Amino acid sequence: MTDLVTPEHLPAVAKAEQVAVVVQTTVDALAQDRYRRRGIPYVKIGGRVRYLREDVLAYLEANRIGGDAA
């Protein structure tokens, strides 16, 4: 079992595998989100998919429900 990782521990530019661990999903689910043009924003660098830490954090905050969510 993979240890949970907090978003703050993501590198500034993260691989899909790293993001999948943080958001507790699969690389395949992230790929489906990209195909359907939804989910966490991403960038392509030399044909490879990467996620910016700031985009992951913003996506999680924007999709927060309950508590002190605005």
Backbone torsions as a table, in degrees:
resi	resn	phi	psi	omega
1	MET	NA	138.3	-178.5
2	THR	-83.6	136.8	176.4
3	ASP	-67.9	145.9	176.9
4	LEU	-70.4	145.1	179.4
5	VAL	-125.3	137.7	177.9
6	THR	-83.4	152.7	-179.1
7	PRO	-57.5	-31.9	-179.1
8	GLU	-65.4	-20.1	179.8
9	HIS	-89.4	-1.5	175.6
10	LEU	-68.3	145.4	171.3
11	PRO	-66.2	163.0	-178.9
12	ALA	-56.8	-36.5	175.9
13	VAL	-124.1	112.9	-170.7
14	ALA	-112.7	151.0	173.5
15	LYS	-79.4	160.3	178.8
16	ALA	-58.4	-36.8	179.6
17	GLU	-60.6	-39.5	-179.8
18	GLN	-70.6	-41.6	179.6
19	VAL	-66.4	-40.1	179.9
20	ALA	-58.6	-38.8	178.3
21	VAL	-65.2	-43.4	-177.3
22	VAL	-64.6	-44.8	-176.3
23	VAL	-93.2	7.3	175.1
24	GLN	55.1	54.2	176.0
25	THR	-137.7	-167.0	180.0
26	THR	-111.2	160.7	175.0
27	VAL	-61.8	-37.7	178.4
28	ASP	-63.5	-38.2	178.3
29	ALA	-66.1	-39.3	176.3
30	LEU	-63.3	-40.1	178.6
31	ALA	-63.7	-40.7	176.9
32	GLN	-62.2	-42.4	178.0
33	ASP	-60.9	-41.9	178.5
34	ARG	-64.1	-43.7	179.7
35	TYR	-59.9	-40.3	-179.2
36	ARG	-86.2	3.5	178.8
37	ARG	56.4	49.2	176.8
38	ARG	-141.4	177.6	176.4
39	GLY	86.7	-155.3	-174.5
40	ILE	-72.7	130.9	175.9
41	PRO	-59.9	150.2	-178.9
42	TYR	-142.1	168.1	175.2
43	VAL	-126.7	157.8	174.6
44	LYS	-113.2	126.8	178.6
45	ILE	-122.2	111.3	-178.5
46	GLY	57.9	34.6	179.7
47	GLY	85.0	-5.3	-179.5
48	ARG	-101.3	141.0	-179.1
49	VAL	-82.7	131.8	175.9
50	ARG	-137.2	152.9	178.8
51	TYR	-117.7	135.9	176.1
52	LEU	-85.6	134.1	-179.4
53	ARG	-52.7	-42.7	-178.3
54	GLU	-62.9	-33.8	177.1
55	ASP	-70.3	-38.8	177.6
56	VAL	-63.1	-46.8	179.5
57	LEU	-62.3	-43.7	-179.8
58	ALA	-64.8	-39.6	179.4
59	TYR	-64.5	-44.3	178.9
60	LEU	-63.2	-41.9	179.7
61	GLU	-66.0	-42.4	-178.4
62	ALA	-66.4	-24.6	-177.6
63	ASN	-104.0	14.9	178.9
64	ARG	-74.7	137.2	-179.6
65	ILE	-127.0	134.2	177.6
66	GLY	85.3	-176.5	-179.5
67	GLY	62.6	-133.3	-178.4
68	ASP	-93.9	16.4	-178.3
69	ALA	-59.3	138.0	-178.8
70	ALA	-84.4	NA	NA
